[in-house]
Amino acid sequence: MTKRAITAADIIAPEQFGRERKERRAALLPAKKLRRVDVGPICTFYFETFETMLFQVQEMLYIERGGEEQLKDELAAYNPLIPQGEELVATIMFEIDDERRREFILSRLGGVEDCFFLQVGEEKVRGVAEGEVDRTNDAGKASSVHFAHFKLTPEQIARFRDPGTQILAGVDHESYAHMAVISPAARAELAKDFA
């Protein structure tokens, strides 16, 4: 079972992190590649874990140098994105380089935060948006970054672990409907998030 919350005891000094940053990033890369699922041409699900969130907290502390006060804020922001044993948690990004195209597409994706899902065999598991933050503005424009929790039942977790069950990640918004098969190697990596 993976660790479920980052504490101050897990944090190393920014100077030490600076010296180890390149190696730590390289060590995370193989798992991060497996935890990335491209869903259509512009949407990517990045499935988070304790290790990815710890690196993110360390990175923010290293860059911003905000000390103890910043640490509290970073822990409050990133600990909720660590899977808690019966779920997968994803940062979902719409990645569009061209600014005008990005504005146009996001203006058509209002409410997309309610359209993320995993499909475990025949069952859809809807993503639940993280926190109380509305990711669609009053004009109906979606944010380019979303955070979703996919809570699975014990039966769904058992099927997720069964190599004979197809697992998909998807978006079923009227203006963006795409699905992607999660590879066997990625499934094995993601299954580590379950208790």
N, C-alpha and C positions, 0 to 999 in steps of 0.2 A: 504494500500500500504506500502511495506517495504521501509526502508531508502536505498538510492541508492549509497552513498559514505561515506567512513570513513574519518573523519577529525581529526585534533589534539585535538579538543574538546571532542572527543569520547574516548580518550586514558587516562587510569589511570596510576599512577606511578607504576613502576615495583615492588616496595616493596608492595604496596597495592594489585597488581595483584597476587603476590606470596602468600599472605595471603588468597586470594579468589579463587585461581586457581582451587583447587579441586572441590569446589562448582560450579564454573562456568562451568567446564567440565561436571559435573554431570547434570547440568541444560540443557546443549546442547544435551546430549546423546539421549533422545527420538526422537528429530527431526533429528539428524544425522543418526540414525538407519533407519528412513523412507527415508532419502535422499541417501541411499546406495543401488545400484542395481548391483548385481553380473551378469555379462554377460559372460556366459561360465565359464570354470574352473579357469581361471587366470586373467580375466579382471573385473575391478570394476569401475562403474561410481559413483562418489561422487558429488552429485548436491550441489553447493555452494549457500550461501545466505549471507546477510550482517552480520548476527551473527557468522557464521562459519569463515568468513574472519576477523572480528574484533578479535575473539579469536586467530586466527593465527598471526595477527599483534602483539597483546599483548604478545603472547608466544615468538615470535622472539625477541621482545624488552626485555622481561624478561630474556631470555637465553643469549643474546649477549650483552646487556647493552650498545648499541651504541648511545643512546641519540637522539638528534634532527636530526643529519645527517642520522642516520639509519632510523628514522621515515619516512623521505622523501622517502627513497628507498623502505621501506615496503609498504607505501601507493601507490607508483607507481607500485609496483609488484602486490598487492592484490586487489586494487580497481577495476581494469578491470575484475575481476572474480565475481563481484557482479552483479546479473541479473538486467537489466534495464527496466523491465516492460513488454516486449514483447518477452522475451527469457528465456531459462534455460541455466545455465552455469555449466559445469561439469569438475572436475579434474578426469581424466581417468588414471587408473594405471594398469599395467601388473605386478602382484604380484607373483614372483617366488622365493622361498627361495634358492634353489640350484643354486649356481653361474654359474656352467658349463651349466646347463639346461637353465638358464636365457639367457646367451650369445647366445646359439644355437637358442632359440626361437626368441629372438629379432632380430637376424641376418636375419631371414626369414620374418620379419614384416615391412620392409621398405615401406614407404608410407601409413602406417596404419592411420596416422592422417587425411587422406582424406576419411576414411571408417567408421566413427562413425555416427550413425543416431538415430533419434527417429521416430517411426512410429505412426502416429495419424490416427486411422482408416486405410484407404487405402493409405494415403499419407506419403511419407518419407520426413523427415526434416533433411537435412545433417548438421553435425556439421562443424563449421568454426573454424579453429585453431586460438588460441589466439596469437595476436602479430605477429612479423616478425621472430620469432624463428623457424628455421627448425628443426623438431623433428626426421629426418632421416639423418644419417651421410653419407659421401661420399661412404662408403663401403656398404650402403644399410641397415645398422642396425638401428632399431627404438629405440627411448628413451623408458624407462619404465614408464614415466610420460608424460601425454598430457593434454592440456586445450582446451575445445571446447565450442563454443557458438551455441545454437540451437535456431534460430530466427523463431518465429511462426507468422503467419498472424492472424488477429482478428478472422477469421473463424476457423482456426486450434485451437486457444485458446478456443473458444466456444466448439469445439468438445472434446478437452482435458478435459474440465470441465464436459462433459456429461458422466455420469456413464455407458451409453450404448456403448460407444466407447472404443475399446481396444487400449491401449497404450503400445508400446514396446520400449525397448532400445536395440541397436544392433551394431554389427561390421560386415561388409561384405568384409573383406580382403580375398584374395585367400588362405592365409595360416591360417586364423583365422576367421571363420564365425559362429557367435552365436547371439541369440536374447534372451531377457527375458521380460516377462510380468511385467509391473509396477503395483503393487497391488493397490486396491482402497484407502487404507490408505496412501500409498506413493503418489499417484496422488493428494489426497486432500492436502497433505503437499506441494508438488511442485506447485500446482495451486496458492499458496500464493505469488509466485514470479511474477505473472502477475499483471499488473496495474488494 
